Amino acid sequence: MMPVSANSPDAQAILAKLRDIHSPAAISMGPETTAWYIVFAIALMIMVWMLIRFIKAYARKRRQKQALDILHSAVTNYTAENSASAIASISILLRRIALARFKRENVASLKNAAWLNFLDQQLQTTEFSTGIGKILITAPYQKRVETDIAALSDLVERWIKRVL
């Protein structure tokens, strides 16, 4: 076979048939199938759901802590001289929590036994209406009250943790 020179017509014809070298297309960073988009969407929804649950749990714990701090402050300040005002502040705390947590029209008008029964219903007990909780009705209107403040504090703390 005879060598063909680069300037010959045969060589030019052969070179004309050749294609240039092309670089491959850039690799896409996005997924190629719609299934991956669905997986990403589901993962995003799960993360948003978890974030919302976290925020709600954090807010709930924060409300509980604030209420328990007020309760512990009232219990700490409880003495024979200010026993009525300490129990009155506990009663006010319970009323504020109930008004914030439940429908106003269902809670605002409750008083005396109905109020204690409402508190009992939330805790599923009778400790407010028949036990230590009865003091919440009479104590705010007396000068001095003798009661087991630790038992009352424990009852109110359980109610707060249950409701908030």
Buried (B, 14 or more C-beta within 10 A) or exposed (E): EEEEEEEEEEEEEEEEEEEEEEEEEEEEEEEEEEEEEEEEEEEEEEEEEEEEEEEEEEEEEEBBEEBBEBBEEBBEEBEEEBBBBBBBBBBBBBBEBBEEEBEEEEBEEBEEEEBBEBBBEBBEBEBBBEBBBBBBBEBBEEEEBEBEBEBBBBBBBEBBEEBB
